[in-house]
Amino acid sequence: MIISYGRQNIDNSDIKFVAKSLKSKLITQGPLVRKFENSLKKKLKCKYATVVNNGSSALLLVGKILNWKKGDLIAVPPITFLSSVNVIEHCNAKPIFIDINMNDYCMDPDKLELELKRDSKKKIKAAIITDYGGQPAQWLKFYYLKRKYNIILINDNCHALGSSIKNDVGYASKYADFVTLSFHPVKAITTGEGGAIITKKINFDKKAKILRSHGIIRDEKKYWSYKMENLGFNFRLPDINCALGISQLKKLNKFVLRRKKIANIYNNFFFEKKKFQIPKKIEGNQNSYHLYPLLVNFKKIKKKKDKLINEFLSYKIKLQVHYIPVNSQPYYKKKYGLNKTKFKNSFELYRNQISIPIYYGLSSSQIKYFLKICRRLFKMK
């Protein structure tokens, strides 16, 4: 079996709960949708939650709720998944790329402020900030910028379910206007595919729930009657998926604890600072380690990244890279151009980063095997 960088963990309790949901009268738009939303609210100490079919849909709905349009600028880091930027384009707004810092690999708030100061016409409407790999960004600084420049903050929290700031697992909705989650199989918990929108405002939540189902508003007196005031789409998450989410969420703490233990093993193993840079421990932050981004000095080990990845694959270990900077993709490069000197940190991370195996079901014997191959390929003592 190939050892990947991430994988879901499904046990008998998950299977039994999903099987039970299949016997329900409603397997979509039923009671488990609200139950999952309530479970998320309780776990994340937030006021409102709307579950949707994936994390990309969650971000797109946020753009629709905020009525992003042509001429609006939305700040976003280059080091993120494509959908974080694609949704801006789908709303006809324009992404403005802000470089990361090399401490947490998240958007740099100081560089965001420089852009906000230049924005004399106040076209920067919002910032989408990814808590990269499970490491919370500098949210106190971003919250300061929100109040000073009157911008909307969106926490792309798809990597960071189970992370905390000062032991507060509800930090995301504390500082951001919107929080988006993903329940893809490689994330902390899974619903197969799935996502959620977390917010503090009831009007945002109501609109999210309407837009996720074609924009339909049901007549409370006549069950068959409805109206549509805003253009929505089918972004619903079925009860079957919600059943899996409810079961998985109960095990979130256990899943994250295991990831932290694996990360600690790696921290102690990759100690050669001339060859490697491990994720930094930031005071007050608890990293949930969706990813373990290892930075490798490829000059020092005298190998190219492509060669190293293929060598690991020959030993049935499938590494990954998170991410190719979005602004270097042909679509964005052609449309907006690219000045790499403005994004030195993003490209440095891309050149040096590999994501190594970290997930709940990764066994001790698999970890030992992986580290044995690391010693061989990195020529470690």
N, C-alpha and C positions, 0 to 999 in steps of 0.2 A: 504494500500500500504506500502511495506517495504521501510524504509529510508536507503539508502545505503551510502557508503562513497563517491561515485561519480556517476554522471549521466549526459548524454548529454542534451542539450536544443535545440530543434528543433521548430521553429515557422513557421508561414504561408509564410513569405518571403523566407525561405529555401525551403519549399515544392513547392512553385511556380517556383523558379529558377531551381530546379531539374526537375520538370515536363516539363518546357520549354526545358531543355536539351534533354529530351527523344524524342522530336519532331525534333531534329537536324538530319541531314543526317549521321553524325558520332557520335556515343555514346562511342567510344573508339578511341584513337590515333587521336583525333580531335582538334579543336582550343581551347577548354576550358582547355586543359592540359597546353598549353603555357600561357594562361591567368592567371591561378592559380599560375604558377611559377613566372610570372611577378608581381602578387599581393604580393607574399611572398617576392620577392626581394625589392619591394618598402617599405613594412612594416618593414622588418628586416634590411634594409640598407645594403644589401649584393650584390655582383656582379653576382653570379650564383646560380641557384636553379634547382634541378631535383626532380620531385615528383615520388614516387614509391608506391607500394601497401601496405607497412607497415613500421614501424620503424625498425623492425628486418632486413628486406631486405635492408634498407638504410645502416645499419652497415655492413652487409655482402658485399655489393657492395664496401664500403670503403676498406674493407680488400682485395677484388679482385683488385681494382684500385691500391692499394699499393703493391700488389703481395706478401702478407704475405705467408710464407712457413715454412716448417719444420726447427726448430732451432731458429726461430724468437720468441722473448719474447714480449708480449703485456701486459702492466700494466693495471690493472682494480680493482675497489674496490669490496669487497664482498657484500656490501649493494647496490644492483642494481638488475634489472630484469634479469632473466636467459639469455635472448637473448644477452645481452651485453658481456657475456662470451662465450656462445655457438658459436657465429660467429667466435671467435678466433679458436676454435676447428675445425669448418667447413673449415677453411683456412689452417689446419694442423700446425698452430702455437701453442704456449703454453702461457696460461695465467699466469701472475705473480701477485698475489693478494697483494694489498697495503691497509692497514687499513685506516679507516676514522678518522676524528677528531670529537670531541663532540661539536664543536661550530656550524658548518654548516651541519654536517652529510655527508659531501662529502669527497673524497679522500684527505688524508693529504699530502700536497706537501713536507713537511720535510721528511716524511717517503719514499716518492718516490725518493727524492734526495739521501737518504741513499742507496737505491737499485741501483740507477744510478752510484754512486761512486764505488759500489762493482762490477759493470758490466764491468770488464776490457776488455772483448772481444766485447763489444758494440753490444750485442744481443737484448737489449731492443730497439725495433724499434719505439714503439708508446705507448701512454697512452690514454685509454678511460675513460673520467672523467664525471660522472653523476652529473648534477646539481639537487641534491636530493630534491624532493618535490616542486621544484620551486625556491629553494634558490641557487643563483649563487655561485660556488666554488671560491677558492682563485686564480682567473685567472691571476692576475699580477705576482704571484709567479710561477704559472705553465708556463707562457710565458717566464719568466726568465730562467727556467729550459730548455725549448725548445731551446733557443738560446745558452745556456751554453753547453748542452749535445747533441744537434742536433737530437732531437726526434720529431716525429710527434704528434701533439695534436688533439684528437677527442673529441669534446664536445657532449656527449650524452645528448642532450637538450630536450629530449622527455617529461620531466616534466616541462620545464621552458619557454615555449612560453609565452611571455608577461612579463617576468622578465626583470630587467635592472640593470646595474652597472653605477652609476653616471648619471642616467637618460638616458642612452644609451641602447635602446632596441636591438641595433645591436651589443652588446658586444660579443656575441658568435663567430661570424665570424671574429671579430677584433682580438681575441686572438688565436683561434683554426684554424688548417688547414682545418678541416672538422667539420661540425655541422650536427647532425642527429636529425630529428623531428619525432614525432608520432602524428597521428590524430585519435587515438582510441577514442571511445565514452566518456571515463572518462577524457580525456585531455581537455585543455582550449578551443580548437575548435575541431570539428570532421568532417571527411569525410566518416564515417562508419568504414572502415579500411583505412589506408593510412599513408604515411610518406614522408620524403623529405631529400635530401642531399644538404647542403649549403656549398659553397667553394669559395675561392678567385681566384683560378687558372682555366683558360679556358680549359687547357688540361685535368684536373681532371673532369670538368663538361662535356666535350665532351665524355670522356670515360664512365662516369656514364650513359649518355643518350644512348650510344651504348649498354652497357652491360645490361641495364634494358629491352632491347628488343632482347634477344637471341644473342647479339653480331653482329647483322645485320647492315651492312653499305649499304645504298641504292645508286644505280647508278643515278646520277642527270640527265643524258641524257636519260636513258632507265628505265622507271618507274617500269618495271617488273624484272629488274636485280639487284642483290645484291651479296655481299661477306661477309664472316665471318672470321675475323682474330684472335679474342679472344673469349673464351667460355663464353657466357652469359646465361641468363635465362629470363623467362617472369616475370618481376617485375613491369609491367606497372600499372598505376592508370587510370581507365576509366574516360571519360568525365563526366559521371553521378556523380561520387564521387568528381571530381574536381568542378563541379557546386555547390555542397554542401559546399566544402571548400571555394570557392570564397565568397559565401553568409555568411558563418560563420566568416570568417576573418574580415569582416566589423564590427563585433560585439565583437571582441577580447577585446578591452578596457573596454567595458561594462561588459563583463563576468569576467574579472580580478578584476575590481573594486568591484563587488559584492562579490567575494571570499575574498578580503581584508577586507570588512566590516564584513563578517561572522567571519574571523580570529580575528578581533578586539574584537568581542563579546566573543569569546572563551578565548582570552588573559585576559580579565577582569574577566571571570568566574572562570578559573582554576588558581586562585591566590595562593592557598595553596602550598608553595614551598616544604613542607615536603611530600606532596602526589603527586605533579605533576611537570613536567618540560615542559614549552611551548616552541615553536620554538623561537630562539633568533633573535632579530633584529640586523642586522649587518650594520654598518655605510657605506653608499654609495650603499647598495644593496636594490633593490625592489623585494620582493618575490611575485611571482604570485600565490602561494598557490595551486598548483595542489593537494598537500596533506596538511593536518594539522596533523603532527606527534606528538601526545601527549605521553609523557613519564610518566608512572605511577609507583609509588613505591608500588609494589604489597605486599611487606612485611608490609608496613604501613597500607594498606587497608585490609590486612589479607585475600587475595584471590589470586588464581592462574589465570593466563591469560586466559586459556581455559574456566574456570568457568565464568569469567567476560564476555567473548565474547558470550557465550551461554545464559547468563542472559539477555544481551542486545537483542539478537536474539528473546528471548521469548516476548520481547516488540516490535517486528518487526523493530528492528534497527540492520542493518548488518554492523558491523565494519570490518576492514581488517588489515593485518599486512604487512608492507613494510620495510624490506624483511627478509625472512629466508636467512642467509648468503650463497651465492652461493657455496663457497668452502666447505660448510658442506653437500651439496647434495651428495647422494651416488655415483654418477658418478665421481664427482671431488675428493671426499674423497678417493675413491678406487684408482684413477689414480695418484693423487699427494700427498696424505696424508693430514693431518691437524694438525697443532700446534696452538691450540686456544690461547696460550699466546701471539702469534704475532698479534692477532686480537681482543684484549680486547674491543676496542671501538665498533667494529662491533657486537660482541656478547652481549655487554651491551645494545646497541640500540635494538637489536632483542628481548632481554628478556623483555624490558620495554615498547616498542613502540606499540601503536595502532593508526590506521588512523580513525579519526572520520569524520562524514558527512560534506562535504564542496563542494558545486557546485552551479551554478547560480540559478537553479530552486528551491533550498531549501527555503521554505517559512518561514516567521516569526513564524507562529504557529508550524511548524515542529521543528524549532530551540528551541522554548519554551518547546515543548514536550520532545525533546532530553535532554535538560538541567534538566528538571524535573526528568527524569529517572536517569540522572547522580547523582543528589542529593540523590536519593534513594539508588542506587547501590554503590556509593562511600561513603555513610553515611556523606554527607556534611551538614552543618548547613543551 
